[in-house]
Amino acid sequence: MSPKLSIDSDRLGSLHTGVLFLVIGVAIAGYGVYDYQQQTDALANTTTVEATITDIDIETVSQRRGRTDYQPTVAFEYEYDGTTYTGDDIRPANIAQDYDTRSAARGALDGYEVGETVTAYVNPTSPGDAFLEDKRSDGPVRFVAIGGVLALVGAGSAIRSNRDS
């Protein structure tokens, strides 16, 4: 007579959920680290050019649990090495910064008016990716933090599930 293998589907589901959270958390944190490094590289290797603001706006980027987030946007045109480019990055991160209130987002646009000439920062190796502020965005750090928390929750859940089996 052979022993029966008994698999508790609840524990298996809990293990899979924990592993899924772990993988998603690591992916989110990894993207945050990648974007942070991209910012570091962009800030270290720039030259300045004159740019003309062509549009400013505040976009509603998310509405959840009674909360709305706002993202300031600035479009600008600039010339580098004889070629004209358009840009829309305030800071060099791919993960744009958003704000809890419309007034805070508007504050991020202080100093930008349509038609105004401003300084833009251009990386000579990727001149189409200019930005207006020679500062870091906190978006990548937020991704690392959120991803880290998800990974820890997932790892804890997977370990508990595995220990209970």
N, C-alpha and C positions, 0 to 999 in steps of 0.2 A: 504494500500500500504506500503510495507516494504522498508526501505532505502537500497540503493545499496552500497556495500562495494567496494571501488575502491583501488586497490593496484597498485602503480606505479612500474613496474618491474625494471626500472632503479634504483630507490631508494632502492628497495629490494636487487638487485644485489650489489649495493654499500655497503649496510649494511653487507651483507654476506661476501664481499671481505674484509671489515674492520675487521670483527670478525675473519676471517681466518688469516689475517696478525697478529692480536692480539694474537691468539692462537699459531701460529708458532713462533712469537717473544718470547712469554713466554717460550715455549718449548726450544728454542735455548738458551735463557738466563739461564733457569733452568739447562740445561746440563752444561753450563759454570760454574755455581755455584757448581754443583755436582763435576765436574772435579777439580775445585779449591780446594774444601774440600778434595778430594782424594789426591791431591798433598800435602796439609798441613799435612795430616795423614802420608803419605809416608815419608815426610821429617823429621817428629818428631820421627819416630820409626825405625831407620835404624841401621844397623851394617855394617862394611866394610869387603870386601873380595877382594882377588886378582882375576883379570879377564884377559883373553887374547883376544886381538882384532883379529877377524877372517875375517872381511870384512869391508870396508868403501866404500861409494858411494854417489853420489848426484843424486837424482831423480827429474825429472820434474813432479810436482804435479798438476799444472793447467795452462792452457793457455786461457786467456780471454781478449778481447778488446785490443789485441796487447801486452799484458803483460804476462810474464811467471813467475811462482813461482817455487822455488827450495827447496828441503828438504834434508838435510844431513842425511845419515843413517850410523849407526855403528852396526855391529854384534859382539857379544863377548860371550865367554864361561867362566863359573865360577863354582866353587864348593861351596856348602853350606851344612853343616851338613851331609857330606858324599855322597851327590847327586850332579851330574853334571847337570847344566842348561845352556841354551843359552838365551841371551837377545838381544834386539835391541833398547832399550830406552836410549836416551841421558839424558833426564830429566824425572821426574816421571809423567808428565801429559799424559792423553790419547790423548789429542789434540796436535799433534806435531807442532813444530814451523817451519814455512817456511820463505823463504827469497826472496827478489825481484831480486837478482842477483846471478849468479853462484859463483862469487867470495865471496860474503857474506856467502853463504852456505859452501863454501870451508873453510872460516875462522872459522866457527863453528867446523870444523874437525881438526883444528890445535892441535897438541899434540897427535893425534891418528894415529898410523901406524899399519898395519897388522903385527901380531906376537908380538907386544909390550904388556907388562904387565902393567895394569892400576888398579886403585882402582874402585871398583863397590860398590854401596850401595844397601843393601838387607833389606827388611822388614821381620823379622822372621816369621810373620804370613802369608806371601805370598812370599816365597823365589823364586818363578819362575818369579817375576816381578822386577828384579834388574834394576838399571839405573846408568849412569856414572857421572852425575854432580849433586851435592847436591845443586841445584838451582831451582827456580821456572821457568816455561815456561810462556810466555805471552799469549799462545793460549786460555786458559779458560777466561782470561779477555777480549780478543777480542770477544769471543762468547757472553759474558754477554753484551758487548757494542752493538754488532750487533743485538742481540735479543731484547735488550731494545729499540733501535731505531725502529725496526720493530713493536714492541708492541705499542709504542707511536703513530706511524703512523697509525696503525690499529685502535687503540682506538679513535684517532682523526677523522678518516674517519667514523667509526661507529657512533660516537656522532653527527657529522655533518649530516650524512645521516638520523639518527633518528630525529634530530631537524628539518630537512627540510620536514619531512613527516607530 
